[in-house]
Amino acid sequence: MKKYLVFIILFALFIFFQSTDIYSDISINGISPDFILIILSIGAFILGPMPGQILGFLVGLVLDIISGELLGISAFTYTVIGYGVGFLGKKIYGSNILISVILLFFATLVKAFLLSMLGTIFLKAGYFGYFSQGRVFLEAVMNSLLTPPFFFIITRIERRVVV
Amino acid sequence: MNHARSIRHRNILVLMVLLFISFVLMSISQKKFTIELKSIAYGVFYPFHYIGVKSITGVKDFFTSIENNRKLKEELAYARILLEQYERTQYEFEEIKRENERLRNLIGIQSKLEYETVIAEVIAKSPQNFYKTIVVNRGSTSGVKKWMPVVAYQDGVKCVVGKVVDVQRFSSRIQPIIEQSSYTGAMLQKSRFSGILQGQSPLSEYCLLQYIDRGVKINYGDAVVTSGMGGIFPKGILIGEVVSVSKKGYGIFQEALVKPKVDFGRLEEVYIITKTATEDFGE
């Protein structure tokens, strides 16, 4: 239970952080890393597919409520990512920091693809603009590069809390 | 082996249930009762969101306060010089205003309507790259209503920010003009040709001015203002300027990419114009 609490606190902290101006200040070419996705992926990677998908669903739902747009779009996307990263992390590769970096890169692309596809279906055509000018790849690289320090810090906190 | 398989089946079952719930939520997201539900849910989250965001901003403000103090002193000196200049021009302005009114009365043109505004502080932005929604600290208790237009003053210029899309008692959510699902009636200030301004991709800070007659000459840097059509924005508020023009090989229209005048990155205060929409957009 304690290790879930660590992730819930981290999610709350970074949802608040990403709602501030400081978040847009740390952007490159107008793109900021998605800390929530990084934490979710690391959480799913460590905890497995079941906690990963539940955390993903709950965090996505909170993001949808705060954003006030299409309810369920982020919940759907983050559930898929939570399950996918959890499944691959546990079943195939084990806990390896480098694998988590690669997974984060693809998780960002999956996020962009699902959000764009669902946005196009439920909101209006043209949401595939998320991929425009390769900017989503920049986000994917940023997320991947930030994964090792986050992985290091989160695993340290998690170990302390569990012990 | 069987145990591992049953765990996998359970995981997949839970995944399907969660995806089904998300899918149902998306399907009913635009229904009236779901919109109300979202509004109530955000009302529950709002105090935590507000305190969380304010705490983080407070930490940042603490560390930047020394630098800000030095800047403030410089700005104060500059503001004093400006104030003297403005005091001199104020008298001239009043004279011109009176003369303008007199001339308008003479030729029978009604004065432009002036609207009351509610000043609001930006307290949070959407935590996702995918949306650009802004939350401000004024709600229904301050007289804010859905679809009210929102403007800001940056570098001394009044420019469009967006419109109110959700109102709580003490907070409101603003959909900026750069949000992909935003449409605004706009026109070219110089040629007076009007079109529809639409937000671009979630990662773009530009808007697209569409349905401009193909024959109209549009230049780089042409100012784009609100057209007053659509019933939300008053006419003539600056939106931005044209940065590129594109004409497809077919069709009767052309498009222009518009860079909004307002810098959304340094938006701290906005003015909600207490003008009720002239058209019914639903609740």
Interface residues (C-beta under 8 A of the other chain):
Chain A: A12 L13 F14 I15 F16 F17 Q18 S19 T20 D21 I22 Y23 S24 D25 G30 I31 S32 D34 I36 P49 M50 Q53 I54 F57 G60 V62 L63 D64 I65 I66 S67 G68 E69 L70 L71 G72 I73 S74 A75 F76 T79 V80 Y83 F87 L115 L118 G119 F122 L123 K124 G126 Y127 G129 Y130 S132 Q133 R135 V136 E139
Chain B: R10 N11 V14 L15 L18 L19 I21 S22 F23 V24 L25 M26 S27 S29 T34 K38 A41 Y42 F45 F48 H49 G52 V53 S55 I56 T57 K60 A124 K125 S126 P127 Q128 N129 F130 Y131 T133 V135 V165 D166 R173 Q180 S181 Q200 S201 P202 L203 S204 E205 G265 R266
